[in-house]
Amino acid sequence: MKSSEWLIVQPALSKWAEWLRRHGEATMETAALIDARFFPSGAPQKAKEDSALNSLLKSADTNINPKPLCDAEATLRQYGLSREADTIVRLFDGNPDNAPRTLEYVEALLVDWEAEKQQYSGECEGGNEGDATTQSDGPFRPDGFRWKGKDYTGLRPTAWRLVEALWLKKRRTAEYRKLGKEVWDDDAIEPDKETVGTARKEANTFFQKHHVPLAVSVKGLHVSLKAVAP
């Protein structure tokens, strides 16, 4: 995505992320009220609780198709991001209870695209692709990955080098046959699909274990690191 396009897509997606956060909080509040109403530990003020519960449920019913969702979906499709739009709509599925997992995916997209925008900006200013160790999120030496401020360690060496290489690439995508030096530290190696597949599986096992909504995938001659639905 071009940096100029990001300036339009990011606000729409951020607004919806904020809506999801608020709706997720409302859903938890609703659950607490239901617990208090039907499983009281003492003598709850039922009339007051029922009123608050009805208000929250009514709000949820009238916001199944929130405007931020419509705006974000339309903007994504406008800029050729139909796959991401489809995933967001499928995850939310008109159900407020799905707000937390949908938010997780939206936030992963925002992190992904923000890093891409910074890479483009660096190139425009004459910089290089950057250093993964200075990113707020991303791989760090010797075997870690930082996500949303939390550090996770234990990536196997080859998998870590693959993740690091992809994290620094435009669109986090590369032709895997050209990654011999970066990932396997050998110019003479021309990795094939099976070779890169082993590192891909190790990286994805690590991401799944730590609930990081990213995945390495192989398509044709290219390998990519992208946000995925949780």
MIKOLZA-419258 format. One record per residue (C-alpha): residue in three letters; x, y, z; residue number from 1. Coordinates in steps of 0.5 Angstrom, whole numbers, plus 500, padded with zeros to 3 digits. Example, Ala and Ser with C-alpha at 12.3 -4.5 7.8 and 13.67 -1.06 7.14 Angstrom:
% residues 2
+-----+-----+-----+-----+-----+
|   r |  c1 |  c2 |  c3 |   k |
+-----+-----+-----+-----+-----+
| ala | 525 | 491 | 516 |   1 |
| ser | 527 | 498 | 514 |   2 |
+-----+-----+-----+-----+-----+
***
This chain:
% residues 230
+-----+-----+-----+-----+-----+
|   r |  c1 |  c2 |  c3 |   k |
+-----+-----+-----+-----+-----+
| met | 500 | 500 | 500 |   1 |
| lys | 503 | 507 | 498 |   2 |
| ser | 504 | 512 | 504 |   3 |
| ser | 499 | 517 | 501 |   4 |
| glu | 493 | 511 | 501 |   5 |
| trp | 495 | 509 | 508 |   6 |
| leu | 493 | 516 | 510 |   7 |
| ile | 486 | 515 | 508 |   8 |
| val | 486 | 508 | 510 |   9 |
| gln | 489 | 508 | 517 |  10 |
| pro | 484 | 513 | 520 |  11 |
| ala | 478 | 509 | 518 |  12 |
| leu | 481 | 503 | 521 |  13 |
| ser | 483 | 506 | 527 |  14 |
| lys | 476 | 509 | 528 |  15 |
| trp | 473 | 502 | 528 |  16 |
| ala | 478 | 499 | 532 |  17 |
| glu | 476 | 504 | 538 |  18 |
| trp | 469 | 502 | 537 |  19 |
| leu | 471 | 495 | 538 |  20 |
| arg | 474 | 497 | 544 |  21 |
| arg | 468 | 500 | 547 |  22 |
| his | 464 | 495 | 545 |  23 |
| gly | 468 | 490 | 548 |  24 |
| glu | 468 | 493 | 554 |  25 |
| ala | 460 | 494 | 554 |  26 |
| thr | 460 | 486 | 552 |  27 |
| met | 464 | 485 | 559 |  28 |
| glu | 459 | 490 | 563 |  29 |
| thr | 453 | 486 | 560 |  30 |
| ala | 456 | 480 | 562 |  31 |
| ala | 457 | 482 | 569 |  32 |
| leu | 450 | 485 | 570 |  33 |
| ile | 447 | 478 | 568 |  34 |
| asp | 451 | 475 | 573 |  35 |
| ala | 449 | 480 | 578 |  36 |
| arg | 442 | 479 | 576 |  37 |
| phe | 441 | 472 | 575 |  38 |
| phe | 446 | 469 | 580 |  39 |
| pro | 446 | 475 | 586 |  40 |
| ser | 451 | 474 | 592 |  41 |
| gly | 447 | 478 | 597 |  42 |
| ala | 441 | 483 | 595 |  43 |
| pro | 442 | 486 | 589 |  44 |
| gln | 438 | 492 | 586 |  45 |
| lys | 434 | 488 | 581 |  46 |
| ala | 430 | 494 | 578 |  47 |
| lys | 436 | 498 | 577 |  48 |
| glu | 440 | 493 | 574 |  49 |
| asp | 435 | 491 | 570 |  50 |
| ser | 434 | 498 | 567 |  51 |
| ala | 442 | 498 | 566 |  52 |
| leu | 442 | 491 | 563 |  53 |
| asn | 436 | 493 | 558 |  54 |
| ser | 440 | 499 | 556 |  55 |
| leu | 446 | 496 | 554 |  56 |
| leu | 442 | 490 | 550 |  57 |
| lys | 438 | 495 | 546 |  58 |
| ser | 445 | 499 | 545 |  59 |
| ala | 448 | 493 | 542 |  60 |
| asp | 442 | 491 | 538 |  61 |
| thr | 442 | 498 | 535 |  62 |
| asn | 449 | 498 | 533 |  63 |
| ile | 450 | 491 | 530 |  64 |
| asn | 452 | 494 | 524 |  65 |
| pro | 456 | 500 | 526 |  66 |
| lys | 458 | 506 | 522 |  67 |
| pro | 465 | 505 | 523 |  68 |
| leu | 465 | 498 | 520 |  69 |
| cys | 461 | 501 | 514 |  70 |
| asp | 467 | 506 | 513 |  71 |
| ala | 472 | 502 | 514 |  72 |
| glu | 470 | 496 | 510 |  73 |
| ala | 468 | 501 | 504 |  74 |
| thr | 475 | 504 | 505 |  75 |
| leu | 479 | 498 | 505 |  76 |
| arg | 475 | 496 | 498 |  77 |
| gln | 476 | 502 | 495 |  78 |
| tyr | 484 | 501 | 496 |  79 |
| gly | 484 | 494 | 493 |  80 |
| leu | 484 | 491 | 500 |  81 |
| ser | 478 | 486 | 499 |  82 |
| arg | 481 | 480 | 503 |  83 |
| glu | 482 | 484 | 509 |  84 |
| ala | 475 | 487 | 509 |  85 |
| asp | 472 | 480 | 508 |  86 |
| thr | 476 | 478 | 514 |  87 |
| ile | 474 | 483 | 518 |  88 |
| val | 466 | 482 | 516 |  89 |
| arg | 467 | 475 | 517 |  90 |
| leu | 470 | 475 | 524 |  91 |
| phe | 465 | 480 | 527 |  92 |
| asp | 459 | 477 | 523 |  93 |
| gly | 454 | 482 | 526 |  94 |
| asn | 456 | 479 | 533 |  95 |
| pro | 458 | 484 | 539 |  96 |
| asp | 461 | 478 | 542 |  97 |
| asn | 466 | 478 | 537 |  98 |
| ala | 469 | 485 | 538 |  99 |
| pro | 475 | 482 | 542 | 100 |
| arg | 478 | 477 | 536 | 101 |
| thr | 476 | 482 | 531 | 102 |
| leu | 480 | 488 | 534 | 103 |
| glu | 486 | 483 | 535 | 104 |
| tyr | 486 | 483 | 527 | 105 |
| val | 485 | 490 | 526 | 106 |
| glu | 490 | 492 | 531 | 107 |
| ala | 495 | 487 | 527 | 108 |
| leu | 493 | 490 | 521 | 109 |
| leu | 495 | 497 | 523 | 110 |
| val | 501 | 495 | 526 | 111 |
| asp | 503 | 492 | 520 | 112 |
| trp | 501 | 498 | 515 | 113 |
| glu | 505 | 503 | 520 | 114 |
| ala | 511 | 499 | 519 | 115 |
| glu | 510 | 499 | 512 | 116 |
| lys | 509 | 506 | 512 | 117 |
| gln | 515 | 508 | 516 | 118 |
| gln | 519 | 504 | 511 | 119 |
| tyr | 517 | 508 | 505 | 120 |
| ser | 518 | 514 | 509 | 121 |
| gly | 525 | 512 | 510 | 122 |
| glu | 526 | 511 | 503 | 123 |
| cys | 524 | 517 | 501 | 124 |
| glu | 529 | 521 | 506 | 125 |
| gly | 534 | 517 | 503 | 126 |
| gly | 534 | 512 | 509 | 127 |
| asn | 535 | 504 | 508 | 128 |
| glu | 530 | 499 | 510 | 129 |
| gly | 531 | 500 | 518 | 130 |
| asp | 534 | 495 | 524 | 131 |
| ala | 529 | 490 | 526 | 132 |
| thr | 532 | 491 | 533 | 133 |
| thr | 529 | 498 | 534 | 134 |
| gln | 522 | 497 | 532 | 135 |
| ser | 517 | 498 | 538 | 136 |
| asp | 514 | 491 | 535 | 137 |
| gly | 518 | 486 | 531 | 138 |
| pro | 524 | 481 | 532 | 139 |
| phe | 529 | 482 | 537 | 140 |
| arg | 536 | 479 | 538 | 141 |
| pro | 538 | 473 | 539 | 142 |
| asp | 531 | 469 | 539 | 143 |
| gly | 525 | 474 | 541 | 144 |
| phe | 519 | 477 | 538 | 145 |
| arg | 516 | 483 | 541 | 146 |
| trp | 508 | 484 | 540 | 147 |
| lys | 504 | 490 | 543 | 148 |
| gly | 509 | 491 | 548 | 149 |
| lys | 510 | 484 | 550 | 150 |
| asp | 517 | 480 | 549 | 151 |
| tyr | 517 | 473 | 547 | 152 |
| thr | 523 | 469 | 546 | 153 |
| gly | 524 | 462 | 544 | 154 |
| leu | 524 | 462 | 536 | 155 |
| arg | 529 | 457 | 533 | 156 |
| pro | 535 | 461 | 530 | 157 |
| thr | 533 | 460 | 522 | 158 |
| ala | 526 | 461 | 524 | 159 |
| trp | 528 | 468 | 527 | 160 |
| arg | 532 | 470 | 521 | 161 |
| leu | 527 | 469 | 516 | 162 |
| val | 522 | 473 | 521 | 163 |
| glu | 527 | 478 | 521 | 164 |
| ala | 528 | 478 | 514 | 165 |
| leu | 521 | 479 | 512 | 166 |
| trp | 520 | 484 | 517 | 167 |
| leu | 524 | 489 | 514 | 168 |
| lys | 522 | 488 | 507 | 169 |
| lys | 517 | 492 | 503 | 170 |
| arg | 510 | 489 | 504 | 171 |
| arg | 514 | 484 | 508 | 172 |
| thr | 515 | 479 | 502 | 173 |
| ala | 521 | 476 | 499 | 174 |
| glu | 523 | 471 | 493 | 175 |
| tyr | 525 | 466 | 498 | 176 |
| arg | 530 | 463 | 493 | 177 |
| lys | 534 | 470 | 494 | 178 |
| leu | 534 | 469 | 502 | 179 |
| gly | 540 | 464 | 502 | 180 |
| lys | 545 | 469 | 505 | 181 |
| glu | 540 | 473 | 510 | 182 |
| val | 537 | 467 | 513 | 183 |
| trp | 542 | 461 | 512 | 184 |
| asp | 548 | 465 | 512 | 185 |
| asp | 550 | 462 | 505 | 186 |
| asp | 550 | 465 | 499 | 187 |
| ala | 551 | 458 | 495 | 188 |
| ile | 544 | 456 | 498 | 189 |
| glu | 538 | 457 | 494 | 190 |
| pro | 533 | 455 | 498 | 191 |
| asp | 527 | 451 | 495 | 192 |
| lys | 520 | 451 | 498 | 193 |
| glu | 521 | 445 | 502 | 194 |
| thr | 527 | 448 | 506 | 195 |
| val | 523 | 455 | 507 | 196 |
| gly | 517 | 451 | 509 | 197 |
| thr | 521 | 448 | 515 | 198 |
| ala | 523 | 455 | 518 | 199 |
| arg | 516 | 457 | 516 | 200 |
| lys | 512 | 452 | 520 | 201 |
| glu | 517 | 453 | 526 | 202 |
| ala | 515 | 461 | 526 | 203 |
| asn | 508 | 460 | 526 | 204 |
| thr | 508 | 455 | 531 | 205 |
| phe | 512 | 460 | 535 | 206 |
| phe | 506 | 466 | 533 | 207 |
| gln | 501 | 461 | 535 | 208 |
| lys | 503 | 459 | 542 | 209 |
| his | 504 | 466 | 544 | 210 |
| his | 497 | 469 | 541 | 211 |
| val | 501 | 473 | 536 | 212 |
| pro | 496 | 474 | 530 | 213 |
| leu | 502 | 474 | 524 | 214 |
| ala | 504 | 468 | 520 | 215 |
| val | 509 | 466 | 515 | 216 |
| ser | 506 | 464 | 508 | 217 |
| val | 509 | 461 | 502 | 218 |
| lys | 505 | 463 | 495 | 219 |
| gly | 509 | 461 | 489 | 220 |
| leu | 516 | 463 | 489 | 221 |
| his | 515 | 468 | 495 | 222 |
| val | 514 | 468 | 502 | 223 |
| ser | 511 | 473 | 506 | 224 |
| leu | 509 | 475 | 514 | 225 |
| lys | 502 | 478 | 514 | 226 |
| ala | 497 | 479 | 519 | 227 |
| val | 492 | 473 | 520 | 228 |
| ala | 485 | 472 | 523 | 229 |
| pro | 486 | 470 | 530 | 230 |
+-----+-----+-----+-----+-----+
***
